[in-house]
Amino acid sequence: MSLRAKLIAEQVVLLAMVCLVIGVVTIVGLRTFLVGQLDGQLTDASRRALVFVGRDRGLPSPPPPINAPGQGPGTINALLVRGSVYDAARQTSSGFSQSLRTELHSVLLALPTDGEAHDRALGELGDYRLLATRSLDEDVVVITGLPLGAVDDTILTTGLLLGGITLLGLTIAGVAGVLIVRRTLRPLDRMAATAARVAELPLDRGEVALSVRVPTVYTDPRTEVGKVGSALNRMLGHIGAALTARHASESRVRQFVADASHELRTPLAAIRGYAELAQRRGVDVTHALSRVESEAKRMTILVDDLLLLARLDAGRPLRQETLDLSRLVLDAVGDARVAGQDHRWRLDLPADPVMMRGDEARLHQVAANLLANGRTHTPLGTTITTRLVVDGDEVVLTVADDGPGIPDALLPEVFERFARGDGSRSRAQGSTGLGLAIVAAVVHTHHGTVTVTSKPGNTVFTVRLPTHS
């Protein structure tokens, strides 16, 4: 059963139960009221009969109480003398008395003489309200009865009216419920339609533009349905962001594979060419073999960098040892000074050694890659300044240069793999395009951050590392 049908059915059943309770309470209350009125009339009729019977006490036999003045049609009066029915009659609508049948005498004799009214069935006469009262003469009991037919007819008529009104009300409530529930659940239909449209999209491949959303009018957080719509929109937003990230990751992987293949193909092609050249007669084999060795070294460096990035991406832990970062930076700058003598090198270290925990070899690679990046991508004579400071629980390493700066288009992806300032794949300057990617991966593994700001004449790489990784 659908939610709409359940809501309507529950609404109708609940309303029917309420109407039933109201009807039962009304019927019971009305009958109690009518029977109370009848008991009042019964008491008056019994009093008249008692007065009439006691008025002629000197007679050999008491007069029939049915002849008492004021007794209305349908009234029953019976006179019991010493446990026997002396007289029992019923007042007809024409004003005459009619004797009761003998088989009804047993009902009259069984009636308790307690001054309380009791309901009794008198055969074809129907149900009566009977009251037995003892007269001044202890041996005489006067029974008075009034018919319950009028009360029962009133109750039946009232019950039928209530039933009809209830049926009409339930019909109207059902129709109104259908309209109200349909309008109330309309936002859910729109949400289902939105979900259906999303389900039809090819989410398993390619770039997915997940622009389908629940209309804003159905996302009011003040209503329950609005909360569902708002939550669905947030979920679709998260899914869209995840799909975008997945597509970007797939694109990076494809680009990475393409770049790695190209990077490896270049030295392999050179090795193959020099190997073929060495096989020819009259060629300087020593030069050819030295070039093969050079290209093999370059390919080894590239493969080592790729393997390092793969290990870092896999989340493999690095060594944790206490190291002197001041000594590490000093050695890295000394190596860079030897490799780039045409640049000006400056070093600013604190007076006390900076100690921290981390992988010394990888952190040395971070410093060396930053310095090599500054040396490789700046013209001769550029000043490269390396500064190391302690900031609370963090160590801050900055490498700044006064070169031409990084192009704005490249700045957001400078830490991506195979990113180069000239946009080419040239090996003229010896860059593999992985240096800064390794810097970012190693720093991230040490729970640190690396950022870059650049403008012409001032490019600054900032590495922040916790002293206890």
C-alpha positions as CSV (number, residue, x, y, z in Angstrom):
1,M,0.0,0.0,0.0
2,S,1.3,3.4,-0.9
3,L,2.1,6.1,1.7
4,R,-0.8,8.2,0.3
5,A,-3.3,5.4,0.8
6,K,-2.0,4.6,4.2
7,L,-2.3,8.2,5.4
8,I,-5.9,8.5,4.0
9,A,-6.9,5.1,5.5
10,E,-5.4,6.0,8.9
11,Q,-7.1,9.4,8.8
12,V,-10.5,7.8,8.0
13,V,-10.1,5.1,10.6
14,L,-9.1,7.6,13.3
15,L,-12.1,9.8,12.5
16,A,-14.4,6.8,12.5
17,M,-13.1,5.8,15.9
18,V,-13.7,9.4,17.2
19,C,-17.2,9.4,15.8
20,L,-17.9,6.0,17.3
21,V,-16.8,7.2,20.7
22,I,-18.9,10.3,20.4
23,G,-21.9,8.3,19.2
24,V,-21.6,5.8,22.1
25,V,-21.2,8.5,24.7
26,T,-24.1,10.4,23.2
27,I,-26.4,7.3,23.1
28,V,-25.5,6.3,26.6
29,G,-26.0,9.8,27.9
30,L,-29.3,10.3,26.1
31,R,-30.6,7.0,27.3
32,T,-29.6,7.8,30.9
33,F,-31.4,11.1,30.6
34,L,-34.5,9.6,29.1
35,V,-34.6,6.8,31.6
36,G,-34.2,9.3,34.4
37,Q,-37.2,11.2,33.1
38,L,-39.2,8.0,32.8
39,D,-38.2,7.1,36.4
40,G,-39.6,10.4,37.6
41,Q,-42.9,9.7,35.8
42,L,-42.8,6.2,37.2
43,T,-42.4,7.4,40.7
44,D,-45.4,9.8,40.3
45,A,-47.6,7.0,38.9
46,S,-46.6,4.7,41.7
47,R,-47.4,7.3,44.3
48,R,-50.8,7.9,42.8
49,A,-51.5,4.1,42.8
50,L,-50.4,3.8,46.4
51,V,-52.6,6.7,47.5
52,F,-55.5,5.2,45.6
53,V,-55.1,1.8,47.1
54,G,-54.6,3.1,50.7
55,R,-57.6,5.4,50.5
56,D,-60.1,2.6,50.9
57,R,-58.4,0.6,53.6
58,G,-61.7,-0.3,55.3
59,L,-63.1,-2.2,52.3
60,P,-63.0,-6.0,52.3
61,S,-60.6,-5.9,49.3
62,P,-58.4,-3.1,48.0
63,P,-59.4,-1.4,44.8
64,P,-57.4,-2.1,41.6
65,P,-54.6,0.5,41.4
66,I,-55.1,0.7,37.6
67,N,-58.2,2.8,38.4
68,A,-56.1,5.5,40.1
69,P,-56.7,8.9,38.5
70,G,-54.0,10.2,36.2
71,Q,-52.6,6.9,35.0
72,G,-51.6,7.4,31.3
73,P,-51.9,5.0,28.4
74,G,-49.6,2.0,28.6
75,T,-49.3,2.2,32.4
76,I,-49.3,-1.2,34.2
77,N,-50.5,-1.6,37.7
78,A,-50.5,-4.8,39.7
79,L,-51.6,-5.5,43.3
80,L,-49.9,-8.3,45.2
81,V,-51.6,-9.5,48.4
82,R,-49.7,-11.9,50.6
83,G,-47.5,-13.0,47.7
84,S,-50.2,-13.5,45.2
85,V,-51.3,-11.5,42.2
86,Y,-54.6,-10.0,43.2
87,D,-55.0,-7.7,40.2
88,A,-52.8,-6.9,37.2
89,A,-53.9,-4.6,34.4
90,R,-52.7,-2.3,31.7
91,Q,-54.1,1.1,30.7
92,T,-55.0,1.1,27.0
93,S,-54.8,4.1,24.7
94,S,-58.6,4.3,24.8
95,G,-58.7,4.8,28.5
96,F,-59.8,1.3,29.5
97,S,-57.9,-1.2,31.6
98,Q,-56.8,-4.6,30.1
99,S,-55.9,-7.5,32.4
100,L,-52.4,-8.9,31.9
101,R,-52.0,-12.5,30.8
102,T,-51.4,-15.0,33.5
103,E,-47.9,-16.0,32.2
104,L,-46.7,-12.5,33.0
105,H,-47.6,-12.9,36.7
106,S,-44.3,-14.8,37.4
107,V,-42.4,-11.7,36.2
108,L,-44.3,-9.5,38.6
109,L,-43.9,-11.9,41.5
110,A,-40.1,-12.0,41.0
111,L,-39.7,-8.3,41.1
112,P,-37.8,-7.1,44.2
113,T,-39.6,-4.8,46.5
114,D,-36.7,-2.4,47.1
115,G,-38.1,0.9,45.9
116,E,-35.9,0.8,42.8
117,A,-36.9,0.7,39.1
118,H,-36.0,-2.3,37.1
119,D,-36.2,-3.2,33.4
120,R,-38.3,-6.3,32.5
121,A,-39.4,-7.8,29.3
122,L,-43.2,-8.5,29.2
123,G,-43.6,-10.5,26.1
124,E,-45.6,-8.9,23.4
125,L,-46.0,-5.8,25.5
126,G,-42.3,-5.1,25.1
127,D,-39.8,-3.8,27.7
128,Y,-41.1,-2.0,30.8
129,R,-39.7,-0.1,33.6
130,L,-41.2,-1.6,36.8
131,L,-41.3,-0.3,40.4
132,A,-42.6,-2.4,43.3
133,T,-43.6,-0.4,46.5
134,R,-45.1,-1.8,49.7
135,S,-48.2,0.0,51.0
136,L,-49.0,0.8,54.6
137,D,-50.4,-2.6,54.8
138,E,-47.4,-4.8,54.9
139,D,-49.2,-7.6,53.0
140,V,-50.0,-5.4,50.0
141,V,-47.5,-4.5,47.3
142,V,-48.3,-2.1,44.5
143,I,-46.4,-2.6,41.2
144,T,-46.3,0.2,38.7
145,G,-44.7,0.1,35.2
146,L,-44.2,2.4,32.2
147,P,-43.2,1.2,28.7
148,L,-39.6,1.8,27.5
149,G,-40.8,1.8,23.8
150,A,-40.6,5.6,23.5
151,V,-37.1,5.7,25.0
152,D,-35.9,2.9,22.7
153,D,-37.5,4.6,19.7
154,T,-35.7,7.8,20.5
155,I,-32.4,6.0,21.0
156,L,-32.8,4.2,17.7
157,T,-33.7,7.4,15.8
158,T,-30.8,9.2,17.4
159,G,-28.4,6.3,16.5
160,L,-29.5,6.3,12.9
161,L,-29.1,10.0,12.6
162,L,-25.6,9.8,14.2
163,G,-24.7,6.9,11.9
164,G,-25.8,8.8,8.8
165,I,-24.0,12.0,9.8
166,T,-20.9,10.0,10.6
167,L,-21.0,8.2,7.2
168,L,-21.5,11.5,5.4
169,G,-18.7,13.1,7.5
170,L,-16.3,10.2,6.8
171,T,-17.1,10.4,3.1
172,I,-16.4,14.1,3.1
173,A,-13.2,13.6,5.2
174,G,-12.0,10.9,2.9
175,V,-12.4,13.1,-0.2
176,A,-10.8,16.1,1.6
177,G,-8.1,13.8,2.8
178,V,-7.3,12.6,-0.7
179,L,-6.9,16.2,-1.9
180,I,-4.9,17.4,1.2
181,V,-2.6,14.4,1.2
182,R,-2.0,14.7,-2.5
183,R,-1.1,18.3,-2.2
184,T,1.0,17.7,0.9
185,L,2.9,14.9,-0.7
186,R,3.4,16.7,-4.0
187,P,7.0,17.7,-3.0
188,L,7.8,14.0,-2.5
189,D,6.7,13.3,-6.0
190,R,9.0,16.1,-7.2
191,M,11.8,14.6,-5.2
192,A,11.1,11.1,-6.6
193,A,11.2,12.6,-10.1
194,T,14.5,14.3,-9.3
195,A,16.0,11.0,-8.0
196,A,14.7,9.3,-11.1
197,R,16.4,11.8,-13.4
198,V,19.6,11.3,-11.4
199,A,19.3,7.6,-11.8
200,E,19.1,7.9,-15.5
201,L,22.4,9.8,-15.7
202,P,25.5,7.8,-16.7
203,L,27.4,8.2,-13.5
204,D,29.9,5.5,-14.1
205,R,32.1,7.2,-16.7
206,G,33.3,10.5,-18.0
207,E,32.5,13.9,-16.7
208,V,29.1,14.1,-15.1
209,A,27.3,17.5,-14.8
210,L,25.0,16.7,-11.8
211,S,22.9,19.9,-12.0
212,V,19.6,18.2,-11.1
213,R,18.2,19.6,-7.8
214,V,14.9,19.6,-5.9
215,P,13.2,23.0,-6.5
216,T,13.8,25.6,-3.8
217,V,10.1,25.9,-3.0
218,Y,10.2,22.3,-1.7
219,T,13.3,22.7,0.5
220,D,11.9,24.8,3.4
221,P,13.7,23.6,6.5
222,R,10.8,24.5,8.7
223,T,8.7,21.6,7.3
224,E,9.4,17.9,7.5
225,V,9.1,17.5,3.7
226,G,11.3,20.5,3.2
227,K,14.0,19.0,5.4
228,V,14.0,15.9,3.2
229,G,14.3,18.0,0.1
230,S,17.1,20.1,1.6
231,A,18.9,16.9,2.6
232,L,18.5,15.4,-0.9
233,N,19.9,18.6,-2.4
234,R,22.9,18.4,-0.1
235,M,23.4,14.8,-0.9
236,L,23.3,15.5,-4.6
237,G,25.8,18.3,-4.1
238,H,28.2,15.9,-2.3
239,I,27.7,13.3,-5.0
240,G,28.3,15.9,-7.7
241,A,31.5,17.1,-5.9
242,A,32.6,13.4,-5.5
243,L,32.0,12.7,-9.2
244,T,33.9,15.9,-10.2
245,A,36.8,14.9,-7.9
246,R,36.7,11.4,-9.4
247,H,36.8,12.7,-13.0
248,A,39.6,15.1,-12.0
249,S,41.5,12.2,-10.4
250,E,41.0,10.0,-13.5
251,S,42.2,12.9,-15.7
252,R,45.3,13.3,-13.6
253,V,46.0,9.6,-13.7
254,R,45.6,9.5,-17.5
255,Q,47.8,12.6,-17.7
256,F,50.3,11.1,-15.3
257,V,50.5,7.9,-17.3
258,A,50.9,9.8,-20.5
259,D,53.6,12.1,-19.0
260,A,55.4,9.1,-17.4
261,S,55.4,7.2,-20.6
262,H,56.8,10.2,-22.5
263,E,59.4,10.9,-19.8
264,L,60.6,7.2,-20.0
265,R,60.4,7.1,-23.8
266,T,62.8,10.0,-24.2
267,P,65.8,8.5,-22.5
268,L,64.9,5.0,-23.9
269,A,64.9,6.5,-27.4
270,A,68.3,8.1,-26.7
271,I,69.7,4.9,-25.3
272,R,68.5,3.0,-28.3
273,G,69.9,5.5,-30.7
274,Y,73.4,5.6,-29.1
275,A,73.3,1.8,-28.9
276,E,72.7,1.6,-32.7
277,L,75.3,4.3,-33.2
278,A,77.9,2.3,-31.2
279,Q,77.4,-0.7,-33.5
280,R,78.6,1.2,-36.5
281,R,82.3,1.2,-37.5
282,G,84.3,4.3,-37.1
283,V,82.1,5.8,-34.3
284,D,83.5,6.9,-31.0
285,V,82.1,4.1,-28.8
286,T,83.3,5.8,-25.6
287,H,81.1,8.9,-26.2
288,A,78.1,6.7,-27.2
289,L,78.4,4.6,-24.0
290,S,78.8,7.7,-21.9
291,R,75.6,9.1,-23.3
292,V,73.8,5.8,-22.8
293,E,75.0,5.9,-19.2
294,S,73.8,9.5,-18.8
295,E,70.4,8.7,-20.1
296,A,70.1,5.6,-18.0
297,K,70.9,7.6,-14.9
298,R,68.3,10.2,-15.9
299,M,65.8,7.4,-16.3
300,T,66.7,5.8,-13.0
301,I,66.2,9.2,-11.2
302,L,62.8,9.5,-12.9
303,V,61.8,5.9,-11.9
304,D,63.0,6.5,-8.4
305,D,60.9,9.6,-8.1
306,L,57.8,7.8,-9.5
307,L,58.3,5.0,-7.0
308,L,58.7,7.4,-4.1
309,L,55.5,9.2,-5.1
310,A,53.7,5.8,-5.4
311,R,54.9,4.8,-1.9
312,L,53.8,8.2,-0.4
313,D,50.4,7.9,-2.2
314,A,50.0,4.4,-0.7
315,G,50.4,5.9,2.8
316,R,53.5,4.0,3.7
317,P,55.0,5.5,6.9
318,L,58.4,7.3,6.8
319,R,61.2,6.9,9.2
320,Q,60.9,8.8,12.5
321,E,64.1,10.0,13.9
322,T,65.4,13.0,15.8
323,L,67.3,15.2,13.4
324,D,69.0,18.6,13.3
325,L,67.1,20.5,10.7
326,S,69.6,23.4,10.8
327,R,72.4,21.1,9.8
328,L,70.2,19.5,7.1
329,V,69.3,22.9,5.5
330,L,72.9,24.0,5.7
331,D,74.1,20.9,3.8
332,A,71.3,21.4,1.2
333,V,72.2,25.0,0.6
334,G,75.9,24.0,0.4
335,D,75.1,21.4,-2.3
336,A,73.0,23.9,-4.2
337,R,75.8,26.5,-4.1
338,V,78.2,24.1,-5.7
339,A,75.6,23.1,-8.4
340,G,74.6,26.7,-9.1
341,Q,77.7,28.9,-8.8
342,D,76.2,31.5,-11.1
343,H,73.4,32.2,-8.5
344,R,73.7,34.2,-5.3
345,W,72.9,32.1,-2.2
346,R,71.8,33.5,1.1
347,L,71.1,31.5,4.3
348,D,69.4,32.7,7.5
349,L,69.5,30.1,10.4
350,P,68.6,30.6,14.1
351,A,71.4,30.7,16.6
352,D,70.4,27.4,18.3
353,P,70.0,24.1,16.4
354,V,66.4,23.3,15.3
355,M,65.6,19.8,16.4
356,M,62.6,17.8,15.2
357,R,61.4,14.3,14.4
358,G,61.0,13.0,10.9
359,D,62.7,11.2,8.0
360,E,66.0,13.0,7.5
361,A,66.6,11.7,3.9
362,R,63.1,12.8,2.7
363,L,63.3,16.2,4.4
364,H,66.7,16.7,2.8
365,Q,65.1,15.9,-0.5
366,V,62.4,18.6,0.2
367,A,65.0,21.3,0.8
368,A,67.1,20.1,-2.2
369,N,64.1,20.1,-4.5
370,L,63.1,23.6,-3.5
371,L,66.6,24.9,-4.0
372,A,67.0,23.1,-7.3
373,N,63.6,24.5,-8.5
374,G,64.8,28.0,-7.7
375,R,68.1,27.4,-9.5
376,T,66.6,25.7,-12.5
377,H,63.8,28.1,-13.3
378,T,65.5,31.5,-12.6
379,P,68.1,33.3,-14.7
380,L,71.8,33.5,-13.8
381,G,72.6,36.0,-11.0
382,T,69.3,35.4,-9.2
383,T,69.4,35.6,-5.4
384,I,68.0,32.6,-3.6
385,T,67.4,33.1,0.1
386,T,66.8,30.2,2.5
387,R,65.4,31.0,6.0
388,L,64.6,28.7,8.9
389,V,62.7,29.9,11.9
390,V,60.8,28.3,14.8
391,D,57.2,29.4,15.3
392,G,55.7,27.8,18.4
393,D,55.4,24.1,17.8
394,E,56.2,24.4,14.1
395,V,59.3,24.8,12.1
396,V,59.0,27.2,9.1
397,L,61.3,26.8,6.1
398,T,61.2,29.4,3.3
399,V,63.0,29.5,0.0
400,A,62.6,32.8,-1.8
401,D,64.1,34.1,-5.0
402,D,63.9,37.5,-6.9
403,G,63.5,35.8,-10.3
404,P,60.7,36.5,-12.9
405,G,58.1,34.6,-10.9
406,I,55.6,31.9,-11.7
407,P,52.9,32.5,-14.3
408,D,49.5,33.0,-12.8
409,A,48.1,30.1,-14.9
410,L,50.6,27.7,-13.5
411,L,50.5,28.8,-9.9
412,P,47.5,26.7,-8.8
413,E,49.0,23.5,-10.2
414,V,52.7,24.1,-9.4
415,F,52.7,21.1,-7.0
416,E,51.1,18.8,-9.6
417,R,53.2,16.1,-11.2
418,F,55.0,17.0,-14.4
419,A,54.1,20.7,-14.1
420,R,56.6,23.0,-15.7
421,G,56.9,26.7,-16.1
422,D,57.4,26.6,-19.8
423,G,54.6,24.1,-20.4
424,S,56.9,21.9,-22.5
425,R,58.5,18.5,-21.9
426,S,62.0,19.7,-22.6
427,R,64.8,18.2,-20.6
428,A,67.1,21.1,-21.5
429,Q,67.3,22.3,-17.9
430,G,67.2,18.8,-16.4
431,S,63.9,19.0,-14.6
432,T,61.7,15.9,-14.4
433,G,58.6,17.9,-13.4
434,L,58.3,15.8,-10.2
435,G,60.4,17.8,-7.7
436,L,57.7,20.0,-6.3
437,A,55.2,17.1,-6.3
438,I,57.6,15.2,-4.1
439,V,58.0,18.2,-1.8
440,A,54.2,18.4,-1.3
441,A,53.9,14.6,-0.8
442,V,56.7,14.4,1.8
443,V,55.5,17.5,3.7
444,H,52.0,16.1,3.8
445,T,53.2,12.8,5.1
446,H,55.0,14.7,7.9
447,H,51.6,16.4,8.7
448,G,52.9,19.7,7.4
449,T,51.9,22.2,4.7
450,V,53.6,23.8,1.8
451,T,52.4,27.0,0.0
452,V,53.8,29.3,-2.6
453,T,53.2,33.0,-3.4
454,S,54.7,34.6,-6.5
455,K,55.0,37.8,-8.3
456,P,57.7,39.2,-10.5
457,G,60.8,39.7,-8.3
458,N,59.5,37.7,-5.3
459,T,58.6,34.0,-5.3
460,V,58.4,32.4,-1.9
461,F,57.9,28.7,-1.0
462,T,56.9,28.2,2.6
463,V,57.1,24.8,4.4
464,R,55.5,24.4,7.8
465,L,56.4,21.3,9.8
466,P,55.4,20.2,13.3
467,T,58.5,19.6,15.5
468,H,57.0,16.2,16.5
469,S,55.5,14.6,13.4
